[in-house]
Amino acid sequence: MIPAVHLDLRAHACPITWVKARIALSRLAPGEVLELLLRDGEARENIPRSAEEEGHEVLRLAPAPEEGPGAWRAWLARGASGEVPSWP
Amino acid sequence: MALSETEVARWSRQLLLPGMGEASQELLRGARVRVTGGGLATAPAIYYLAAAGVGTIWIEDSDPVTPGCGAGFALGPEDEGRAKGAALVEFGRWASGFLAADPYRAGSRPTALVVCGSSLDVSRAIADEARLLRLPHVVADVDGQGGAVTTVPVGSPCYSCGSRPGLGAAPTAEGGAAMGALAALELVLLLTGASTEPRARRIEVFRGTPLVRATARQAGCACAGPAAAGLAP
């Protein structure tokens, strides 16, 4: 599976990391894959969890030492509905 | 057009809210909202519309700024004597560097209205104009320290159908702030579709307690005519 979009979020902090990932996911078709480069810590912990909460799938989350110390790579597949949860 | 990096950074918290996203923010950026009526809710409504990312606000208020005009939320003593509309335009530009704020000019084509009438009659007249122009609108009525906000999507029961007499208390700045903020939020939800709740509704706030009810068309009201059915030119 080839990621449709690559996004390096290592220069950003919360909440911009998830905002950018969320926008990138919203631009994909259901099933398409977004590849993220993340820093260890907040981004690695929160982005996969937030993505799953919104119906996306975490295909892979692994260290990426070739990208530098503390780098992680995540592959997220856009969920089928593609709907952003609405207010109650 | 997609949001810029600067816009993403500016609206980052709002972009995370349920129902909001890039498309919603783009809808707000493309909105042209006429804020009118001269009531106490005007300045707070402008502030919160600007803070939400509405792209264009046209302000209509020809009264002068006076010590008791209730715009202390936005204007200071140095503004006294100026046209309130012009002073509020400057306030809107201060509230958001992304906002194009200008005085309303006849012939301009807004996409929605926020009606902050100085009286129920003023609100009713402007809301009726908006209904005939088939523009979605939100009406803020200030009543003492509370009031009511009526949301009128196109084709839904009109403001006159949805409203009912309040306490009739003298409007206060606190009531204006609450109703202006609530009106701005209602318009944001209306423009973005970020809520699954029925949009044609009235929220009444008295003694700090909100009461939300869907509006219903009154028998014989003009809003049930051809304009409501989408048959008017």
Interface residues (C-beta under 8 A of the other chain):
Chain A: P15 I16 W18 V19 K20 R22 I23 S26 R27 V84 P85 S86 W87 P88
Chain B: A2 L3 V8 A9 S12 R13 L15 L16 L17 P18 G19 M20 G21 E22 A23 S24 L189 G193 A194 S195 T196 E197
